[in-house]
Amino acid sequence: MKTVVISILGTTMDRRGKGDKRWDKWRPTISMCQHDDLLIDRLELLFDNHSIGLARQVTEDIARVSPETEVVYHNVNFRDPWDFEGVYSALLDFARAYPFRHSKEQYLVHITTGTHVAQICLYLLTEAGYLPGKLLQTSPAPRNSDAAGQYQVIDLDLSRYDQIASRFQKEHQEGTVYLKGGIETNNRAFNTMIEQLEKVSIRSQEPILLTGPTGAGKSQLAQRVYELRKQRGKIDGKLVAVNCATLRGENAMSTLFGHKKGAYTGAVSERPGLLKEAHKGLLFLDEIGELGLDEQAMLLRAIEDKTFMPLGSDREVSSDFQLIAGTNKDLTLLSRQGEFRDDLLARIDLWTYQLPSLQERIEDLEPNIDYEIEKFAKRSGYLMSFNKDARKRYLAFGRSAEATWAANFRDLNASITRMGTLADGGRITLDVVEDEIKRLRRKWQQGVDQGSNPRRVLEPLLGIETVDQMDYYDQVKLLNIVEVCRASDSMAEAGRKLFNVSRALKKSNNDSHRVKQVLERYGLEFRSLKAFSENQ
């Protein structure tokens, strides 16, 4: 495979010394052809109309030191060699027109000659793949050395550099840990989502949409995305957050886009608005589905054009903000119903992340309990922890089917706060946990059909501790058996109802005996079930 070097003629460094004295000076274009371990088959030499004489001299000198190197001229004129846009455009045109032959040739891009602007442009074009090769950096030989100079080949595929790759991986890991609030989570889907969000937070300035139920952590995640971006120098301004559910009518327009004095009754002074306040920063619009259609239209224009019209003003205002939107609603459904603009949804739906409920990532309950305990300790100023039995009991309940965690992490935060407040000496005991479990049960059972809750029926019959040891599946199954027995006049009748299919397959039936066996497993009697039902 042939080696081809693309290089700009060094109008200063390649023009050093007159006559034979030029060989006493280091000239980068000449010296890179003088290395025994770097055999250059072809040199693509870029220069402008005024440098043809120097190009010919350099070509003759290369022929003396490396006769096998073919020099090909390319006329590239930079109107202003220090104008970044002009230089980049000229070099991009060269790259697009050049007939690269990847299967037969390997390419090196020499970045020692030319202005600093040109060197940066060559680097960027190589990194972007327009110049598909590696970088070649040359330099003079050390003092007291007879060498023609030194060179280094730089591969921009950073995955080839173990130390750099490990550094990037470490920074990525630090970013994902930060977005998770330092909590060591175990849910695979959630971890995968956060890993991608870390990359998006650093690399993209496009809107991000966070969806999920109330209390799933949308506001906290938006805060961490902002802080991560600020740490990495991606954002300068502040975080401005608002819950759109609190905005109505003129107040919504005024709060978001500002108003001029006298714009409406009560507008006694000028107001800049939250979009203006978020200039060079991040705007978090929680519950964006609550915005009215007029506000949605203005927001869309502000996202796309970075301009908007304050209420009562005849002059546009600009604000360069980044947007994170949050919602617990189905915006696609709202758009079908005409309650949310299709064009706004399309604009904010580029990066959408669905935050799971606490129940959906229940394997993360324990590390989040520890996180909430640590938060409580910082707020209260004293250490707090569970004793062993209390922690075991709380975890078992929290992972059970009856723990709905209806408000998700808000429920968990409130629960830990209550127990921490009631814990004497900073120790949460079993008694404190049992009281909290009763409180959570009452909270979650409000508004739910009480007859469908197995514990309501089974606890008076078996006791709380026994029911605690039963799977929810077994609770539901036993509840149905109890209800059938209570609705039957005899065990035989209950047996016929419960075993209506299997009894037909038997030669002889003793339905009463089968019911008795089922009930005895739980220490129950048919007679006591009937009596208990009649006394309620």
C-alpha positions as CSV (number, residue, x, y, z in Angstrom):
1,M,0.0,0.0,0.0
2,K,1.4,3.4,-1.0
3,T,1.9,6.2,1.5
4,V,0.5,9.6,0.4
5,V,1.2,12.9,2.4
6,I,-1.1,15.9,2.0
7,S,0.8,19.1,3.0
8,I,0.6,22.8,2.7
9,L,3.8,24.4,1.5
10,G,5.6,26.2,4.3
11,T,6.2,29.7,2.8
12,T,8.3,30.7,5.8
13,M,9.8,27.5,7.2
14,D,10.5,25.9,3.8
15,R,12.2,29.1,2.5
16,R,15.2,29.1,4.8
17,G,18.7,29.9,3.6
18,K,20.0,30.8,0.2
19,G,21.9,28.5,-2.1
20,D,23.5,25.5,-0.5
21,K,23.1,27.1,2.9
22,R,19.5,26.1,2.8
23,W,20.6,22.5,3.7
24,D,21.9,23.8,7.0
25,K,18.4,24.7,8.1
26,W,15.5,22.5,9.1
27,R,12.8,22.6,6.5
28,P,9.7,20.6,7.4
29,T,8.5,19.6,3.9
30,I,12.0,18.5,2.9
31,S,12.9,16.7,6.2
32,M,9.8,14.5,6.3
33,C,11.1,12.9,3.1
34,Q,14.5,12.2,4.7
35,H,13.4,9.4,7.2
36,D,14.4,5.9,6.4
37,D,11.4,4.5,8.2
38,L,8.9,6.9,6.6
39,L,8.8,6.2,2.8
40,I,6.6,8.7,1.1
41,D,5.4,7.6,-2.4
42,R,3.6,10.8,-3.2
43,L,3.4,14.3,-1.8
44,E,0.3,16.3,-2.5
45,L,1.6,19.9,-2.1
46,L,-0.8,22.7,-1.6
47,F,0.2,26.3,-2.3
48,D,-1.1,29.6,-3.8
49,N,-0.2,31.4,-7.1
50,H,2.6,33.4,-5.5
51,S,4.6,30.4,-4.3
52,I,5.3,28.5,-7.5
53,G,9.0,29.3,-7.4
54,L,9.4,28.0,-3.8
55,A,7.3,24.9,-4.8
56,R,9.7,24.1,-7.6
57,Q,12.8,24.6,-5.4
58,V,11.3,22.2,-2.7
59,T,10.4,19.7,-5.4
60,E,14.0,19.7,-6.7
61,D,15.4,19.2,-3.1
62,I,13.0,16.4,-2.4
63,A,14.2,14.7,-5.6
64,R,17.7,14.8,-4.2
65,V,16.9,13.2,-0.8
66,S,14.0,11.0,-1.9
67,P,13.9,10.4,-5.7
68,E,11.1,7.8,-5.3
69,T,8.7,10.5,-4.0
70,E,6.4,12.0,-6.6
71,V,5.4,15.6,-5.9
72,V,1.9,16.7,-7.2
73,Y,1.0,20.4,-7.2
74,H,-2.4,21.7,-6.1
75,N,-3.2,25.4,-6.4
76,V,-5.2,26.4,-3.3
77,N,-5.6,30.2,-2.8
78,F,-6.5,31.6,0.6
79,R,-7.7,35.2,0.3
80,D,-6.9,35.7,3.9
81,P,-4.8,32.8,5.4
82,W,-6.0,33.9,8.9
83,D,-9.7,33.9,8.1
84,F,-11.0,30.6,9.5
85,E,-14.2,30.3,7.4
86,G,-12.3,31.1,4.1
87,V,-9.4,28.7,4.8
88,Y,-11.7,25.9,6.0
89,S,-13.9,26.3,2.9
90,A,-10.9,26.1,0.5
91,L,-9.5,23.0,2.2
92,L,-12.9,21.4,2.3
93,D,-13.3,21.9,-1.5
94,F,-9.9,20.3,-2.0
95,A,-10.9,17.3,0.2
96,R,-14.2,16.8,-1.6
97,A,-12.5,16.9,-5.1
98,Y,-9.6,14.7,-4.2
99,P,-9.9,11.1,-5.6
100,F,-9.0,9.0,-2.4
101,R,-8.2,5.4,-3.1
102,H,-8.5,3.7,0.4
103,S,-7.8,0.2,-0.8
104,K,-4.5,1.1,-2.4
105,E,-3.2,4.1,-0.5
106,Q,-2.8,5.3,3.1
107,Y,-2.9,9.0,3.8
108,L,-1.0,11.3,6.2
109,V,-2.1,14.9,6.7
110,H,1.0,17.1,7.5
111,I,0.0,19.8,10.1
112,T,3.3,21.5,10.7
113,T,3.3,24.0,7.9
114,G,0.8,26.7,7.0
115,T,-0.8,29.2,9.4
116,H,-2.2,28.1,12.7
117,V,-5.7,28.5,11.2
118,A,-4.8,26.2,8.4
119,Q,-3.4,23.6,10.8
120,I,-6.6,23.7,12.8
121,C,-8.7,23.3,9.7
122,L,-6.6,20.3,8.5
123,Y,-7.1,18.7,12.0
124,L,-10.9,19.3,11.9
125,L,-11.2,17.9,8.4
126,T,-9.2,14.8,9.3
127,E,-11.3,14.3,12.5
128,A,-14.5,14.6,10.5
129,G,-13.3,12.1,7.9
130,Y,-13.1,14.5,4.9
131,L,-9.4,13.8,4.9
132,P,-9.4,10.1,5.7
133,G,-6.0,9.5,7.3
134,K,-3.8,10.2,10.2
135,L,-2.0,13.3,11.2
136,L,1.7,13.8,10.6
137,Q,3.6,16.2,12.9
138,T,7.2,17.1,12.2
139,S,9.8,19.0,14.2
140,P,13.6,19.7,14.2
141,A,16.0,17.2,15.6
142,P,17.4,17.7,19.1
143,R,20.5,19.8,19.4
144,N,23.9,18.1,18.6
145,S,22.0,15.6,16.5
146,D,22.8,14.8,12.8
147,A,19.2,13.6,12.2
148,A,17.1,15.4,9.5
149,G,14.4,16.0,12.1
150,Q,11.7,14.1,14.0
151,Y,8.2,13.1,13.1
152,Q,5.1,11.7,14.9
153,V,2.1,10.0,13.4
154,I,-1.1,10.7,15.3
155,D,-4.2,8.5,14.9
156,L,-7.4,10.4,15.8
157,D,-9.2,7.1,16.5
158,L,-9.0,7.7,20.3
159,S,-10.2,4.1,21.0
160,R,-6.7,3.0,20.0
161,Y,-5.2,4.9,22.9
162,D,-5.8,2.9,26.1
163,Q,-5.1,5.8,28.5
164,I,-7.3,8.3,26.7
165,A,-10.1,5.7,26.3
166,S,-10.0,4.8,30.0
167,R,-10.0,8.6,30.8
168,F,-13.1,9.1,28.7
169,Q,-14.7,6.0,30.2
170,K,-14.0,7.3,33.7
171,E,-15.5,10.7,32.9
172,H,-18.6,8.9,31.4
173,Q,-19.0,6.8,34.6
174,E,-18.6,9.9,36.8
175,G,-21.3,11.6,34.7
176,T,-23.8,8.8,35.0
177,V,-23.2,8.5,38.8
178,Y,-23.8,12.2,39.1
179,L,-27.1,12.0,37.1
180,K,-28.2,9.2,39.5
181,G,-27.5,11.4,42.5
182,G,-24.7,9.1,43.6
183,I,-27.2,6.3,44.2
184,E,-25.9,2.8,43.1
185,T,-29.0,1.6,41.1
186,N,-29.6,-1.9,40.0
187,N,-32.4,-1.6,37.4
188,R,-30.8,-2.4,34.0
189,A,-33.3,-0.3,31.9
190,F,-32.9,2.7,34.2
191,N,-29.1,2.5,34.1
192,T,-29.1,2.2,30.3
193,M,-31.3,5.2,30.0
194,I,-29.0,7.3,32.3
195,E,-25.9,6.2,30.4
196,Q,-27.4,7.6,27.2
197,L,-28.7,10.7,28.9
198,E,-25.2,11.5,30.1
199,K,-23.9,11.5,26.5
200,V,-26.8,13.6,25.3
201,S,-26.4,16.1,28.2
202,I,-22.8,16.7,27.1
203,R,-23.0,16.5,23.4
204,S,-26.4,18.0,22.5
205,Q,-28.1,21.3,23.1
206,E,-31.5,20.1,21.7
207,P,-34.6,19.9,23.9
208,I,-34.9,16.9,26.2
209,L,-38.4,15.5,27.2
210,L,-38.6,13.7,30.5
211,T,-41.8,11.7,31.0
212,G,-43.1,9.5,33.8
213,P,-45.5,9.5,36.7
214,T,-45.6,12.1,39.5
215,G,-42.8,11.6,41.9
216,A,-40.5,9.6,39.6
217,G,-37.8,12.2,39.8
218,K,-38.1,14.4,36.7
219,S,-37.3,17.7,38.5
220,Q,-34.3,16.2,40.3
221,L,-32.9,14.7,37.0
222,A,-33.4,18.0,35.2
223,Q,-31.4,19.7,38.0
224,R,-28.6,17.2,37.6
225,V,-28.5,17.5,33.9
226,Y,-28.1,21.3,34.3
227,E,-25.3,20.9,36.9
228,L,-23.5,18.3,34.7
229,R,-23.6,20.6,31.7
230,K,-22.3,23.5,33.8
231,Q,-19.5,21.4,35.2
232,R,-18.4,20.5,31.7
233,G,-18.5,24.1,30.4
234,K,-21.5,23.5,28.2
235,I,-23.7,26.2,29.7
236,D,-23.1,29.6,31.4
237,G,-26.5,30.8,32.7
238,K,-28.7,29.6,35.5
239,L,-31.4,27.0,35.8
240,V,-34.9,28.5,35.6
241,A,-37.7,26.0,36.6
242,V,-41.5,26.4,36.6
243,N,-44.4,24.0,37.0
244,C,-46.7,24.8,34.0
245,A,-49.7,23.5,36.0
246,T,-49.5,26.7,38.1
247,L,-49.8,29.0,35.0
248,R,-53.2,30.1,33.7
249,G,-54.3,32.8,31.2
250,E,-52.4,36.1,31.1
251,N,-50.4,34.9,34.1
252,A,-49.0,32.1,31.9
253,M,-48.0,34.5,29.1
254,S,-46.5,37.0,31.5
255,T,-44.6,34.5,33.5
256,L,-43.0,32.8,30.5
257,F,-42.5,35.6,28.0
258,G,-42.7,38.7,30.2
259,H,-44.8,41.9,29.7
260,K,-44.5,45.6,29.2
261,K,-45.8,48.0,31.8
262,G,-49.6,48.5,31.3
263,A,-49.9,45.4,29.2
264,Y,-53.0,44.4,31.2
265,T,-54.7,45.4,34.4
266,G,-52.3,44.9,37.3
267,A,-49.2,45.1,35.1
268,V,-47.8,48.1,37.0
269,S,-44.1,47.4,36.0
270,E,-42.2,45.7,33.3
271,R,-41.4,42.0,33.7
272,P,-38.7,40.2,31.7
273,G,-40.2,36.6,31.9
274,L,-38.6,33.2,32.6
275,L,-37.4,32.7,29.0
276,K,-35.4,35.8,29.2
277,E,-34.1,34.9,32.6
278,A,-32.9,31.6,31.2
279,H,-30.7,33.2,28.6
280,K,-27.5,31.2,28.2
281,G,-28.9,28.8,30.8
282,L,-31.5,26.0,31.0
283,L,-35.3,26.3,31.2
284,F,-37.1,23.4,32.8
285,L,-40.8,23.4,32.1
286,D,-42.4,20.8,34.2
287,E,-45.9,19.5,33.3
288,I,-45.6,21.1,29.9
289,G,-48.8,19.4,28.9
290,E,-50.7,22.0,31.0
291,L,-49.7,24.9,28.8
292,G,-52.4,26.5,26.7
293,L,-52.3,26.4,22.9
294,D,-51.3,30.1,22.6
295,E,-48.4,29.6,25.0
296,Q,-47.4,26.5,23.1
297,A,-47.2,28.4,19.8
298,M,-45.0,31.1,21.3
299,L,-42.8,28.6,23.0
300,L,-42.3,26.8,19.7
301,R,-41.1,30.0,18.0
302,A,-38.8,30.8,21.0
303,I,-37.2,27.3,20.7
304,E,-36.7,27.5,17.0
305,D,-35.8,31.2,16.5
306,K,-34.6,32.1,20.0
307,T,-37.0,35.1,19.8
308,F,-40.4,35.9,21.3
309,M,-42.8,38.8,21.9
310,P,-43.5,39.9,25.5
311,L,-47.1,40.6,26.3
312,G,-48.0,44.1,25.2
313,S,-44.8,44.7,23.4
314,D,-44.2,45.6,19.7
315,R,-40.6,44.6,19.8
316,E,-39.1,41.1,19.8
317,V,-36.8,39.9,22.6
318,S,-34.1,37.2,22.1
319,S,-33.0,34.5,24.5
320,D,-30.6,31.6,23.8
321,F,-31.8,29.0,26.3
322,Q,-31.7,25.2,26.4
323,L,-34.9,23.4,27.2
324,I,-35.9,20.4,29.3
325,A,-39.6,19.6,29.4
326,G,-41.3,17.3,31.9
327,T,-44.7,15.6,31.8
328,N,-46.8,12.9,33.4
329,K,-49.3,13.0,30.5
330,D,-49.4,11.2,27.2
331,L,-48.5,14.2,24.9
332,T,-49.2,12.1,21.8
333,L,-52.7,11.4,23.0
334,L,-53.2,15.1,23.9
335,S,-52.0,16.1,20.4
336,R,-54.6,13.8,18.8
337,Q,-57.3,15.4,21.0
338,G,-56.2,18.8,19.8
339,E,-54.9,19.8,23.3
340,F,-51.2,19.8,22.4
341,R,-49.6,21.2,19.2
342,D,-48.2,18.5,16.9
343,D,-45.3,20.8,15.8
344,L,-44.3,21.6,19.3
345,L,-44.3,17.9,20.2
346,A,-42.2,17.1,17.2
347,R,-39.7,19.8,18.3
348,I,-39.3,18.6,21.9
349,D,-39.5,14.9,21.2
350,L,-35.9,14.5,19.8
351,W,-34.6,13.1,23.1
352,T,-37.4,11.5,25.2
353,Y,-36.7,9.5,28.4
354,Q,-39.4,7.6,30.3
355,L,-38.7,7.6,34.0
356,P,-39.9,4.4,35.6
357,S,-42.0,4.4,38.7
358,L,-40.6,3.1,42.0
359,Q,-42.6,-0.1,41.6
360,E,-41.1,-0.6,38.1
361,R,-37.6,-0.5,39.6
362,I,-38.3,-2.0,43.0
363,E,-34.8,-3.5,43.0
364,D,-33.6,0.0,43.6
365,L,-35.6,0.4,46.8
366,E,-32.8,-0.4,49.2
367,P,-30.2,2.0,47.8
368,N,-32.8,4.8,47.6
369,I,-33.8,4.1,51.3
370,D,-30.1,4.7,52.2
371,Y,-30.0,7.8,50.1
372,E,-33.2,9.2,51.8
373,I,-31.7,8.4,55.2
374,E,-28.5,10.3,54.3
375,K,-30.6,13.3,53.1
376,F,-32.6,13.3,56.3
377,A,-29.4,13.2,58.4
378,K,-28.1,16.2,56.6
379,R,-31.3,18.1,57.1
380,S,-31.8,17.2,60.7
381,G,-28.2,17.4,61.8
382,Y,-28.0,13.9,63.4
383,L,-27.3,10.4,62.3
384,M,-30.2,8.0,61.8
385,S,-30.4,4.3,60.9
386,F,-32.6,1.2,61.2
387,N,-32.0,-1.6,63.5
388,K,-31.7,-5.0,61.8
389,D,-35.2,-6.3,62.3
390,A,-36.8,-3.0,61.4
391,R,-34.9,-2.7,58.2
392,K,-35.7,-6.2,57.2
393,R,-39.4,-5.6,57.9
394,Y,-39.6,-2.3,56.0
395,L,-37.8,-3.7,53.0
396,A,-40.1,-6.8,52.9
397,F,-43.2,-4.6,53.0
398,G,-41.8,-2.1,50.5
399,R,-41.2,-4.9,48.0
400,S,-44.6,-6.5,48.5
401,A,-47.5,-6.2,46.1
402,E,-49.5,-4.1,48.5
403,A,-46.9,-1.4,48.6
404,T,-48.1,0.7,45.6
405,W,-45.7,3.6,46.2
406,A,-48.4,5.7,44.6
407,A,-46.4,8.9,44.7
408,N,-43.2,7.1,44.0
409,F,-40.1,8.6,45.5
410,R,-42.1,11.3,47.2
411,D,-43.8,8.6,49.2
412,L,-40.5,7.1,50.1
413,N,-39.0,10.5,51.1
414,A,-42.1,11.3,53.3
415,S,-41.9,7.8,54.9
416,I,-38.3,8.1,55.8
417,T,-38.8,11.6,57.1
418,R,-41.7,10.4,59.4
419,M,-39.7,7.5,60.8
420,G,-36.6,9.6,61.2
421,T,-38.6,12.2,63.2
422,L,-40.1,9.6,65.4
423,A,-37.0,7.5,66.0
424,D,-35.6,7.9,69.5
425,G,-31.8,8.2,69.6
426,G,-31.6,8.1,65.8
427,R,-32.6,4.4,65.7
428,I,-35.6,3.3,63.7
429,T,-37.1,0.3,65.6
430,L,-39.5,-2.4,64.6
431,D,-42.4,-0.5,66.4
432,V,-41.7,2.7,64.4
433,V,-41.7,0.6,61.2
434,E,-45.0,-1.1,62.0
435,D,-46.7,2.2,62.7
436,E,-45.4,3.6,59.4
437,I,-46.6,0.5,57.5
438,K,-50.1,1.0,58.9
439,R,-49.9,4.7,57.9
440,L,-48.8,3.8,54.3
441,R,-51.6,1.1,54.0
442,R,-54.2,3.6,55.0
443,K,-52.8,6.2,52.6
444,W,-52.7,3.8,49.6
445,Q,-56.1,2.2,50.3
446,Q,-57.9,5.6,50.2
447,G,-60.0,5.7,47.1
448,V,-59.5,2.0,46.4
449,D,-62.3,-0.6,46.6
450,Q,-61.7,-1.9,50.1
451,G,-63.4,-5.2,49.3
452,S,-60.7,-5.9,46.8
453,N,-57.9,-5.6,49.3
454,P,-57.1,-9.2,50.7
455,R,-55.5,-7.9,53.9
456,R,-58.7,-6.2,55.0
457,V,-60.4,-9.6,55.2
458,L,-57.5,-11.9,56.1
459,E,-55.8,-9.9,58.9
460,P,-58.7,-10.3,61.3
461,L,-58.8,-14.0,60.6
462,L,-55.1,-14.9,60.5
463,G,-53.3,-12.0,62.2
464,I,-51.0,-9.4,60.6
465,E,-47.8,-11.5,61.0
466,T,-49.3,-14.5,59.2
467,V,-50.5,-12.4,56.3
468,D,-47.1,-10.7,56.1
469,Q,-45.6,-14.1,55.3
470,M,-48.0,-14.8,52.5
471,D,-47.4,-14.0,48.8
472,Y,-50.0,-11.6,47.3
473,Y,-51.0,-14.5,45.0
474,D,-51.8,-16.7,48.0
475,Q,-53.7,-13.8,49.7
476,V,-55.9,-13.3,46.7
477,K,-56.5,-17.1,46.3
478,L,-57.4,-17.5,50.0
479,L,-59.7,-14.4,49.9
480,N,-61.8,-16.0,47.2
481,I,-62.0,-19.2,49.1
482,V,-63.2,-17.3,52.2
483,E,-65.8,-15.3,50.3
484,V,-67.2,-18.5,48.7
485,C,-67.5,-20.2,52.1
486,R,-69.2,-17.2,53.6
487,A,-71.7,-17.1,50.8
488,S,-72.5,-20.9,51.1
489,D,-74.8,-22.6,53.5
490,S,-72.6,-25.7,53.9
491,M,-69.1,-27.0,53.2
492,A,-70.6,-29.3,50.5
493,E,-72.1,-26.3,48.7
494,A,-68.8,-24.4,48.9
495,G,-66.9,-27.4,47.6
496,R,-69.2,-27.7,44.6
497,K,-68.5,-24.1,43.8
498,L,-64.8,-24.2,44.3
499,F,-64.1,-27.6,42.6
500,N,-66.7,-27.4,39.9
501,V,-64.4,-28.8,37.2
502,S,-62.2,-31.3,39.0
503,R,-65.0,-32.9,41.0
504,A,-66.6,-34.0,37.7
505,L,-63.5,-36.0,36.9
506,K,-63.6,-38.0,40.2
507,K,-65.6,-41.3,40.6
508,S,-66.8,-40.2,44.1
509,N,-66.9,-36.8,45.6
510,N,-66.4,-35.6,49.2
511,D,-66.6,-31.8,48.6
512,S,-66.8,-31.0,52.3
513,H,-63.6,-32.9,53.1
514,R,-61.7,-31.0,50.3
515,V,-62.9,-27.6,51.7
516,K,-62.0,-28.7,55.2
517,Q,-58.4,-29.6,54.1
518,V,-57.9,-26.2,52.4
519,L,-59.1,-24.3,55.4
520,E,-57.1,-26.3,57.9
521,R,-53.9,-25.3,56.0
522,Y,-54.5,-21.8,57.3
523,G,-55.9,-22.8,60.7
524,L,-59.5,-21.8,59.7
525,E,-62.9,-23.5,60.2
526,F,-65.9,-23.2,58.0
527,R,-68.2,-22.5,61.0
528,S,-66.0,-19.7,62.3
529,L,-65.9,-18.0,58.9
530,K,-69.7,-18.0,58.8
531,A,-70.0,-16.7,62.4
532,F,-67.4,-14.0,61.7
533,S,-69.2,-12.9,58.6
534,E,-72.6,-12.7,60.4
535,N,-71.1,-10.6,63.3
536,Q,-69.5,-8.0,60.9
